[in-house]
Amino acid sequence: MIKHYFMQALSQLRQQPIIGVVNVLGTMLAIFLIMLVVMIQQVKVAPFPPESNRDRLLHVQGASIVRASTGNGIGNGGMSVQTAKECYKSLETPEAVSIYSGYAVTVPVSIPKKPAISSKLLQTDEAFWQIFNFTFIDGSPYDKAIFEAGQPVAVITESIARALFGMVTVVGKEFQLNYAPYRVIGVVKDVSTLANTAYSQIWIPYTSTDIAEDTWVHGHMGAMSVVILAYSQRDFAAIRQEAKKKLETYNAILEKEDYKFIDRNRPYDQEKQSIAFGANWEPDLRAERCDRIIVLLVLLFIPAINLGSMTQSRLRQRVSEIGIRRAFGCTRLEIMGRIIMENFIVTLLAGVLGLLFSLGFAYWGADFLFMQPFSDASIPTMVNGTILFHISTFLYALLFCFILNLLNSGIPAWRASKIGIVKALAGKLH
């Protein structure tokens, strides 16, 4: 039966090539635009290495501090190591909690007798390597003993290893990081800038620098952020509740200094964190979702209206065929099902083409399509199939094809099924 529908759909395309080509191209363009919108969102929330646990991550990348007595704001930004430890590192519900320097900064790196090159640096603790699954080419990450000792060691990417040493097996070699000597302890595959939290080119223990001393507001604010790995999404509520209690305890201590921390309902999950661009405001996730839905509906309805008129035009030339089928006992429901199914095959074909074109466009146009806020434009956005294509991407494309097909063929098919047998045999649509 499916083969018969498929052959009938191809036959209709051959009989009406101009309308068929326009129909396929219109559907392909609609799916192409819709899938670009979906992929722009997916790269922010869908898991890919090294952020393969995005569905279990919670983030605290900022906070506000105010006067406890008046509520007047003092400042917004990252936390000090002390604050991060008291409020989040001590949590017992999560699988792991990591304190890190918030975002990668540009630093010079070099070896003797060679000019320095620019690189991105992120300072972390040892739990960072438990949360993110980097692919190690050589060596291993620093452990708790190395972290607590503050040893000057570094994990670097393969591209930095090649730029400095001309090879990737460089564990044990030394280089100058921001004019201080560091020893390579591990080499990992390059990381895409789309991995907002894990991205860098060099990772070092924050205990090997003085970043923990870079604080303000009496040591409560600083440059650090926190990422939390839950055992399951079901633990998010319990983690947030425990974090609230920790914050209340910490605020009770700060109240003696007339300070109060405001967390803006952090920690955020990956979706909410992807639209959070400031420490002093809470993003409106519901409004963001509504905006996305409106965009998708516009991209669905506008082409559906145009394609629906084309479907109606094609049916005008099939009125006699519909009359013959009705005369031989075909029911109205069967007529509707046949028309919708034949149109769905064409829509699905165009949808596959649209999906392939969107993947190709996203791959070649990644630098401007997925440009991250405040990112370094000199570093190209690295994408691959793991980042761009998930099973959910295919399912989204299939769903949109199905909806688009119903919108542009449902009403014409219903009208066609309502035609009387005599009128249909006479070739009259009305």
Secondary structure, 3 states (H helix, E strand, C coil): CHHHHHHHHHHHHHHCHHHHHHHHHHHHHHHHHHHHHHHHHHHHHCCECCECCHHHEEEECCEEEEECCCCCEEEEEEECHHHHHHHHHCCCCCCEEEEECCCCEEEEEECCCCCCEEEEEEEECCCHHHHCCCCEEEECCCCHHHHHHCCCEEEEEHHHHHHHHCCCCCCCCEEEECCEEEEEEEEECCCCCCCCCCCCCEEEEHHHCCHHHCCECCCCEECEEEEEECCCHHHHHHHHHHHHHHHHHHHHHHHHHCEEEECCCCCEEHHHHCCCCCCCCCCCHHHHHHHHHHHHHHHHHHHHHHHHHHHHHHHHCCHHHHHHHHHCCCCHHHHHHHHHHHHHHHHHHHHHHHHHHHHHHHHHCHHHHCCCCCCCCCCCCCCCHHHHCCHHHHHHHHHHHHHHHHHHHHHHHHHHHCCCHHHHHCCCCC
